[in-house]
C-alpha cells in the first residue's frame, strides 16, 4: 500500500466519516471543560497575562495536573493558548469567559455544563420518544417550578440568559424605529436590562418593565443605575392573566419561545387587548428558517425540547400564532446573526 503524500501547507485530506462523527459526539466533553474554567474563574486570572498551570491551580483552588488536562483541550479549540513551560494565555475566543468582559458568557458556560442542565439533556431521547419535556421527566417538576425552589440554579440560569441573549436582543430592538411611540412595556422584562437599553437609545420614550412581582423587585436599582429611572417604572403581575394598559409598543424578548402555542397565544392576546390604538407588538426571537439551511435557532429549539413545552418558530409559524391572537404579522425588522424583530399589529380583518 502506498501512502498519499501531503505537502506541507497544502490542502489537508478530509478526515474519514467515523473520525468526524466521533468529533461531534465529544462536543459535550468540550462543554464540560468550558464549565470547569467558568466555574473556577480561570479566565479572570488570565486577564493580566499568561500564567503557569501551577499558578492558576493555586489561584482557583484546583489540582494542577488535572487542570492542565482540561486547559490543553481548550487550547486545541482556541479558547486558550498553550505556551512554553505549561503556561497558558487567554485567547480571543476565551475573552467572553471573563466575569468583567463587555459581553460575559461565563455564566452561560457554567450553566451549560451544570448538573441540573446536563442531567435533563441526557434524556433528550426520552423527550423525542414521548413528546414530554426532558427536564420534567428527569427532575419530576416543570423547569420554572423546580428552579424557583433551587435559588442558586435559578440565579445561574438568569445570569446565563442575561449574558447570552440580552446584548444581542437589545441590539436588534434598540435599532427599531420608535419615533412614533411614547410608552413601551417590556413584557416579561425581568430586572429591566432591555428596557434600560431602549430608554437610553430613545430619550423620548417612557417605559414599564412588567414581570412577576418577585422578579421586578430588582428592576428599580438597575433602571436608576442606567440613568433612566425617571422615565421608567416596574409593575408586578402575571402576563397569562393580563398586561398593563397604556402602551404604544409591547416588547417581548425571548418570551414567546418559552411556551407552547396555546399559552403563547394567551400572552399575545393579552398584549393585543391592552395596547393603545395603533399599537404594536415586537418580539425579539431567534427565527428558524422556513426551509433547509444551517441555523443556531435549531440548536436553541433542542434546548426548548429539553427544558419545557416551548419551541423556536419560523416566520410562517409566527404568522399563524399572531392570527390566533387577533394580531397580524407586518414584517421582520432589524436582525443580527442571532435574533430578529418580529413585528405585529392588531388584526385588520
ZAMARGU-4260 file (C-alpha; in steps of 0.2 Angstrom, whole numbers, plus 5000, padded with zeros to 4 digits):
<rodrens>
0) 5000/5000/5000 | 5007/5017/4995 | 5003/5031/5007 | 4997/5048/5000 | 5010/5061/5002
5) 5003/5078/5009 | 5014/5093/5005 | 5017/5105/5020 | 5005/5120/5019 | 4995/5111/5005
10) 4976/5105/5006 | 4974/5093/5020 | 4964/5077/5017 | 4946/5077/5024 | 4945/5065/5040
15) 4935/5049/5037 | 4917/5050/5042 | 4920/5040/5058 | 4933/5052/5064 | 4921/5067/5060
20) 4907/5058/5069 | 4917/5055/5085 | 4922/5073/5085 | 4904/5078/5085 | 4900/5066/5099
25) 4914/5073/5110 | 4906/5091/5110 | 4899/5088/5127 | 4916/5085/5134 | 4922/5102/5127
30) 4906/5110/5135 | 4911/5102/5152 | 4929/5108/5150 | 4922/5126/5147 | 4911/5123/5163
35) 4926/5120/5173 | 4936/5135/5168 | 4920/5146/5170 | 4915/5139/5187 | 4933/5141/5193
40) 4936/5158/5186 | 4951/5154/5176 | 4949/5167/5163 | 4948/5181/5176 | 4966/5175/5182
45) 4972/5176/5164 | 4966/5193/5161 | 4983/5201/5165 | 4993/5189/5155 | 5000/5171/5154
50) 5002/5161/5170 | 5008/5144/5173 | 4996/5130/5176 | 5003/5128/5194 | 5000/5147/5197
55) 4982/5145/5190 | 4978/5130/5201 | 4984/5139/5217 | 4974/5154/5212 | 4957/5145/5209
60) 4959/5130/5221 | 4962/5116/5209 | 4973/5101/5206 | 4987/5107/5194 | 4989/5091/5184
65) 4970/5089/5182 | 4968/5107/5177 | 4982/5105/5164 | 4972/5091/5156 | 4957/5102/5154
70) 4967/5118/5148 | 4976/5108/5134 | 4959/5103/5127 | 4953/5121/5127 | 4970/5126/5119
75) 4965/5114/5104 | 4949/5123/5102 | 4957/5140/5103 | 4949/5146/5120 | 4966/5147/5127
80) 4984/5147/5120 | 4997/5135/5127 | 5014/5142/5129 | 5031/5135/5134 | 5033/5129/5152
85) 5015/5124/5154 | 5010/5142/5153 | 4993/5147/5146 | 4986/5164/5139 | 4968/5169/5136
90) 4964/5168/5118 | 4952/5179/5109 | 4938/5166/5110 | 4941/5164/5128 | 4939/5183/5132
95) 4920/5182/5135 | 4923/5169/5149 | 4929/5184/5160 | 4917/5190/5173 | 4920/5208/5168
100) 4920/5206/5149 | 4909/5218/5139 | 4898/5203/5135 | 4902/5190/5148 | 4897/5172/5144
105) 4905/5165/5160 | 4888/5161/5167 | 4882/5153/5151 | 4897/5142/5150 | 4894/5137/5168
110) 4876/5134/5166 | 4878/5124/5150 | 4888/5111/5160 | 4879/5112/5176 | 4872/5096/5183
115) 4854/5101/5183 | 4855/5106/5165 | 4866/5091/5159 | 4855/5079/5168 | 4840/5085/5159
120) 4849/5085/5142 | 4854/5066/5144 | 4835/5062/5142 | 4833/5071/5126 | 4830/5053/5119
125) 4815/5052/5131 | 4808/5068/5125 | 4809/5063/5107 | 4800/5046/5111 | 4787/5054/5121
130) 4785/5072/5117 | 4787/5076/5135 | 4800/5089/5142 | 4816/5080/5147 | 4818/5092/5162
135) 4801/5087/5169 | 4805/5068/5166 | 4822/5069/5175 | 4818/5081/5189 | 4800/5077/5192
140) 4793/5095/5190 | 4792/5108/5177 | 4808/5118/5175 | 4801/5135/5181 | 4794/5127/5197
145) 4809/5117/5200 | 4821/5132/5198 | 4811/5143/5210 | 4814/5130/5224 | 4833/5130/5219
150) 4839/5148/5220 | 4857/5145/5216 | 4852/5136/5200 | 4839/5149/5196 | 4851/5163/5198
155) 4864/5155/5187 | 4851/5152/5173 | 4846/5170/5174 | 4864/5176/5173 | 4867/5164/5159
160) 4852/5171/5149 | 4856/5189/5153 | 4874/5186/5146 | 4870/5176/5131 | 4855/5184/5125
165) 4852/5202/5132 | 4866/5211/5122 | 4861/5203/5105 | 4842/5206/5108 | 4845/5224/5114
170) 4855/5227/5098 | 4840/5222/5087 | 4827/5230/5097 | 4835/5247/5100 | 4838/5248/5081
175) 4819/5248/5079 | 4811/5264/5074 | 4802/5270/5090 | 4799/5288/5084 | 4780/5286/5084
180) 4779/5278/5101 | 4778/5287/5118 | 4777/5272/5130 | 4784/5255/5129 | 4781/5240/5140
185) 4794/5226/5142 | 4783/5211/5145 | 4792/5198/5155 | 4806/5210/5156 | 4815/5203/5172
190) 4826/5216/5180 | 4824/5229/5166 | 4840/5226/5157 | 4832/5228/5140 | 4821/5242/5145
195) 4836/5252/5151 | 4844/5250/5134 | 4828/5255/5125 | 4826/5271/5135 | 4844/5275/5134
200) 4844/5274/5115 | 4827/5283/5113 | 4827/5298/5126 | 4809/5302/5121 | 4802/5285/5127
205) 4794/5281/5144 | 4793/5263/5149 | 4787/5250/5161 | 4795/5233/5165 | 4782/5220/5168
210) 4786/5203/5176 | 4781/5193/5192 | 4782/5203/5207 | 4797/5194/5215 | 4806/5197/5199
215) 4803/5215/5195 | 4808/5219/5213 | 4826/5220/5207 | 4822/5232/5192 | 4822/5249/5200
220) 4840/5249/5205 | 4846/5244/5188 | 4835/5257/5179 | 4841/5270/5191 | 4859/5265/5188
225) 4856/5266/5170 | 4850/5284/5172 | 4833/5281/5166 | 4823/5279/5182 | 4813/5295/5180
230) 4806/5288/5164 | 4803/5270/5170 | 4793/5260/5182 | 4792/5242/5187 | 4775/5233/5188
235) 4772/5216/5195 | 4759/5204/5188 | 4756/5188/5178 | 4756/5190/5159 | 4744/5175/5157
240) 4731/5185/5166 | 4733/5202/5159 | 4746/5215/5153 | 4746/5234/5159 | 4737/5246/5148
245) 4743/5262/5141 | 4757/5257/5130 | 4760/5260/5111 | 4773/5246/5110 | 4774/5229/5119
250) 4791/5221/5118 | 4793/5203/5122 | 4811/5197/5121 | 4814/5178/5121 | 4797/5176/5130
255) 4786/5168/5117 | 4798/5154/5113 | 4797/5148/5131 | 4778/5142/5129 | 4768/5131/5119
260) 4756/5138/5106 | 4741/5139/5117 | 4750/5148/5131 | 4759/5159/5118 | 4743/5164/5111
265) 4736/5169/5128 | 4751/5181/5131 | 4749/5189/5114 | 4730/5191/5116 | 4733/5199/5132
270) 4745/5211/5124 | 4733/5215/5110 | 4719/5219/5122 | 4730/5231/5132 | 4738/5240/5118
275) 4734/5258/5114 | 4725/5261/5097 | 4738/5258/5083 | 4749/5249/5095 | 4762/5236/5090
280) 4769/5220/5097 | 4788/5217/5095 | 4796/5200/5098 | 4815/5198/5099 | 4817/5180/5094
285) 4829/5168/5086 | 4820/5163/5070 | 4820/5146/5062 | 4822/5147/5043 | 4807/5142/5033
290) 4817/5129/5023 | 4833/5119/5025 | 4849/5128/5030 | 4860/5130/5045 | 4853/5140/5059
295) 4858/5142/5078 | 4840/5143/5081 | 4839/5124/5078 | 4850/5121/5092 | 4841/5133/5103
300) 4825/5123/5098 | 4833/5107/5106 | 4835/5117/5122 | 4817/5121/5122 | 4813/5102/5119
305) 4823/5098/5134 | 4818/5112/5146 | 4799/5113/5143 | 4785/5114/5131 | 4792/5130/5121
310) 4800/5130/5104 | 4808/5141/5091 | 4797/5146/5077 | 4799/5152/5059 | 4791/5167/5051
315) 4777/5156/5045 | 4774/5149/5062 | 4773/5167/5070 | 4761/5172/5056 | 4749/5158/5062
320) 4752/5162/5080 | 4748/5180/5078 | 4732/5177/5068 | 4725/5166/5083 | 4729/5180/5095
325) 4720/5193/5084 | 4736/5201/5078 | 4744/5202/5061 | 4762/5200/5057 | 4768/5215/5047
330) 4786/5211/5045 | 4803/5206/5051 | 4813/5221/5057 | 4831/5224/5062 | 4841/5207/5063
335) 4858/5201/5068 | 4865/5184/5066 | 4856/5178/5082 | 4840/5187/5083 | 4826/5196/5073
340) 4812/5208/5077 | 4796/5201/5073 | 4783/5215/5072 | 4764/5213/5073 | 4749/5225/5074
345) 4731/5222/5079 | 4722/5212/5066 | 4714/5222/5051 | 4701/5209/5046
</rodrens>
